[in-house]
Amino acid sequence: MVPVASIVGMTLTLLICLLLPLGGLVWIVTKRRGGVRVYPQAGRAFAAGMLTFVASQVLTRIPLMAWLSGQSAPWAQWLLSGPAASFTAGLFEETGRLLVMLWLLRRFHRWIDGVSFGLGHGGIEAVLLVGLTQLSNLTLAFLINSGQTAALDQLPAATRDMVLNALTGTPSLDFYLAGVERIAAIGLHVGLSVLILWGIVAGRRALAWVVAVLIHGVCNLAAVLLVTSGIPGANVIAEVVLLALVIAFWAVFVLRSRPRFPSEIQPAAR
């Protein structure tokens, strides 16, 4: 049997993956002041953020990492290591973030456009990497708990046992931590999107790009090192540290940067 606590954790994490980015977008595009929408066309930035993740990860980095996993050369194994992979994720995503903003957001340089962009980027990542997994986990958990395991019985014995052990043997806390990790990850993507857009607005694109790659890589690496450290409660510590880093980033830069952005959509170039 899959513990009820685990099922609740899967459900909460799935809701976070879906409702946090979509709820944020709905709030942004429907916010009104004096009967007029405050942030018109913010959905454009949201869609651009989704495109960035798909282009920089799904279509490029993930296939590249899959190819590297089949290589035995030392350089390939180094690129797959935790430290290198932590920073290549930042390299690909922040480069994609900058290019897509320059391409699709030429007139959309408001602070809220950076926020919307990050919600789209972090939202599609959450759905593809975590949300779909949790949906599958929930489906299998309900089948197992109701005794309807015919579909699992069709799998090879080793695979069937692995699935059953993963769902019934994984500590319930881990399913909740996945939700906390997604909150931190989406918050990080929003913050990095604001940073890159600030670089475009301030004419300091290279500086913003370098800082964004470093922040992205450091956050990834901190989580990887803590999770693999073997210390008691490493998973919990990793998520707490990641969340703390994101909160600090927001407090130091993201919130304070808002006055540096234009308040309106810029006029089209003639």
Number of C-alpha atoms within 10 A of each C-alpha: 14 21 16 12 14 23 21 15 22 28 20 18 26 24 16 24 28 16 14 17 25 18 12 15 21 13 12 21 16 14 14 13 9 6 7 10 13 16 20 16 14 23 18 16 27 26 18 21 31 19 20 28 24 19 17 20 19 15 11 13 19 14 12 12 16 11 11 17 14 10 11 9 10 9 11 15 14 13 17 17 11 16 17 14 19 23 21 18 19 23 21 18 25 27 19 20 29 21 14 18 25 14 10 13 19 15 14 23 22 25 25 20 29 30 28 29 34 32 30 30 28 29 31 26 22 25 20 13 13 20 25 14 14 23 17 11 19 21 12 20 24 15 17 18 13 10 10 13 15 10 10 17 12 10 12 10 10 8 13 16 13 13 15 17 12 13 20 16 14 14 13 19 13 15 21 19 19 22 24 19 21 26 23 21 23 25 22 25 28 27 25 30 30 31 25 27 30 23 17 20 16 12 11 13 16 13 13 23 23 16 15 25 21 17 19 23 20 18 21 20 19 18 22 17 14 18 18 12 13 10 10 9 11 16 20 17 15 22 23 17 16 24 21 13 18 25 16 12 17 19 12 11 13 22 13 10 15 15 10 12 18 14 15 14 17 12 9 7 6 3
